[in-house]
Amino acid sequence: MNLINERNNQIAQLSKLILSMNLIVNAHKGTFHHLAEKILQQIEKEMNTEKIKAIVESELCVTYGLFLNEFNSDKIADDIINWWENNN
């Protein structure tokens, strides 16, 4: 698999993971593509839980219109790191 296909596959898998967290009712499968891409960029730069958590909080609030009390950014960041460690 070439690098572009591999990266697209990682974004798709991460999007699917985030979608499975049921953060937005009736969200379609492409809903979290942008968030997944931003998180993956951070992971590629540096695996940093606090930075991943900050991206999750910022994007879910600003881009997706959620409030901080509607999700657990610590758990989301931990789940994403576990996913990365188990799949890469």
C-alpha positions in Angstrom: 0.0 0.0 0.0 1.4 3.4 -0.9 1.8 6.2 1.7 -1.2 8.2 0.4 -3.5 5.1 0.6 -2.1 4.2 4.0 -2.8 7.7 5.4 -6.3 7.8 3.9 -7.0 4.4 5.5 -5.7 5.7 8.9 -8.0 8.7 8.6 -10.9 6.5 7.7 -10.2 4.2 10.6 -9.9 7.1 13.1 -13.0 8.7 11.7 -14.9 5.4 12.3 -13.5 5.2 15.8 -14.7 8.7 16.6 -18.1 8.1 15.0 -18.5 5.0 17.2 -18.3 7.2 20.3 -21.8 8.6 19.4 -20.8 12.2 20.0 -23.4 13.5 17.5 -26.7 11.7 17.1 -27.3 10.5 13.5 -23.8 11.6 12.3 -22.9 10.2 8.9 -19.6 8.4 8.3 -17.8 11.4 6.9 -18.7 13.7 9.8 -15.4 13.4 11.7 -13.0 13.3 8.7 -11.6 16.8 9.5 -11.2 16.0 13.2 -9.5 12.7 12.4 -7.1 14.4 10.0 -6.1 17.0 12.5 -5.5 14.4 15.2 -3.5 12.2 12.9 -1.3 15.2 11.9 -0.6 15.7 15.7 0.2 12.1 16.2 2.6 12.1 13.3 4.4 15.2 14.8 4.3 14.0 18.4 2.3 11.6 20.5 1.1 14.0 23.2 -2.0 13.3 25.1 -2.6 17.0 26.1 -2.3 18.2 22.6 -4.6 15.5 21.3 -7.1 16.4 24.0 -6.8 20.1 23.1 -7.6 19.3 19.4 -10.6 17.2 20.4 -12.0 19.9 22.7 -11.4 22.7 20.2 -12.8 20.9 17.2 -15.8 19.4 18.9 -16.8 22.8 20.4 -15.9 25.2 17.5 -16.4 23.0 14.4 -19.1 20.6 15.7 -21.0 22.9 18.1 -20.7 20.7 21.2 -20.2 21.9 24.8 -17.3 20.6 27.0 -19.8 18.9 29.3 -21.2 16.8 26.4 -18.1 14.7 26.0 -15.1 13.4 27.9 -12.0 14.6 26.1 -9.6 12.6 28.4 -11.4 9.3 27.4 -11.5 10.3 23.8 -7.8 11.1 23.7 -7.0 7.8 25.6 -9.1 5.8 23.1 -7.3 7.4 20.2 -3.9 6.7 21.6 -4.9 3.1 22.3 -6.2 2.8 18.8 -2.9 4.2 17.4 -0.7 1.9 19.6 -2.7 -1.2 18.6 -2.9 -0.5 14.9 0.5 1.0 14.0 
